[in-house]
Amino acid sequence: MTSSNVVPAKTKVVNNSLIHNKPNGGSSFDNLSITNDASKKLDFLILVIETLQINATDSIFMKAKNIGLSEVYSSRVQFWKIRCTNPLRTSYTYSSLSTEQIDSLVELISSMAENLYPIVRQLLSSKEPETLTNERWFIFSSRLKSLIKERMNLQRSFVNSLLNDSSNSFFRELLVILSLSCGPAGASRLKSSLFYQNRET
Amino acid sequence: MINLSYRYDQNSSSLVVGGMPDVSNGDSQQTIGILSTWTLKIIGSPLLEGKKEHLDNLMLVILKYSRSYISGIRRTIKSANNVVSISPQGANHKLILNSTQKDVKPLEIIIDDSELSDLTRCLDLLRLDHRINLKWTYLIDKPFSKRYLQIYLNKSNNYTQIIFSFIIFIISSSLLFLIPVDNKYETINDYKNIPISTDK
């Protein structure tokens, strides 16, 4: 049986009051929906964090506790269940992320990215010596690919294309997202990219 | 009059703003309410400086571009009066700054992804700094409309799948034409339906 990377549309209209950290006075838009690839994007971003940091799960739990998300991330099983909303996972649960789960994951990813920013920056920089960059990319991509092999559904064409892609364009895209998610407005920026407006305001 | 100066450093970018409190607006002694100078140093490029409007345009263009880029959209972003623009150039990004003075050539700066994120962080720090009480054009990051995403996101993969499935359908159905038709089938059936004559 053939499988494709097309994910069934699971749009969900959400309350706009939850969308932003409101850095400059809040947002003024209604009717937001979660993008189809939000769960996939968030799970892959955590996978990149796990690639860049050894024992990242422990650090994630520590960070969750520090930023006051310990209730949501009470156990590893709970965290794993949230991540299993990614349709590309072997253990896909056929469920979708709630707005509160997206909120907490975004906060967590943004604060983890802050710690990992120097490493992310090194990988994205074109000013570093080429041999050193290639070596770093080889270690990063091989480690990430082994995690993908371990956890994702290899019958999915998208997963296979990731494993066979020598240009690592998707991995680079994830690193760019991670780098732009850092800083005081990083979480808000990442969160905005996971929603879309049904009508323009 | 108190002259204040604040500095925002992020690896390859360093932004310094200078000004004074706007007493008529009720600013504290540590708040910049009137911007008098700003300088931006990106490693490997000339020092940038200008008026508040120029910094506002630069902030608007860079933050809009970063907002698009995090959604996977790479497109040229220009300020209203075309003073500042940024566009993708291969794996890098080309920042063009047009001088408002006559006979001054536009300044082109090529930045990579790491420098773009450094610059974005610098500008984020500035606009969210409570010590700066200035009105900026770029306020918050908003989700794009569905239509905007449909227009600018590269959907080539989805179209490729549709095209491939259509080609496979055409090929498989044309193969059916190669199967010879059994013309005798009907004749045999008809033959069987003829009643056997018992005259002899």
Interface residues (C-beta under 8 A of the other chain):
Chain A: S4 V6 I19 H20 K22 P23 N24 G25 G26 S27 F29 L32 S33 T35 R121 Q122 L124 S125 S126 K127 R172 E173 L175 V176 I177 S179 L180 S181 C182 G183 P184 A185 G186 S188 R189 L190 K191 S192 S193 L194 F195 Y196 Q197 N198 R199 E200
Chain B: N11 G44 S66 R67 Y69 I70 S71 G72 A91 N92 D112 D113 S114 E115 S117 D118 T120 R121 D124 L125 R127 L128 L139 I140 D141 K142 P143 F144 S145 K146 R147 Y148 L149 N158 Q161
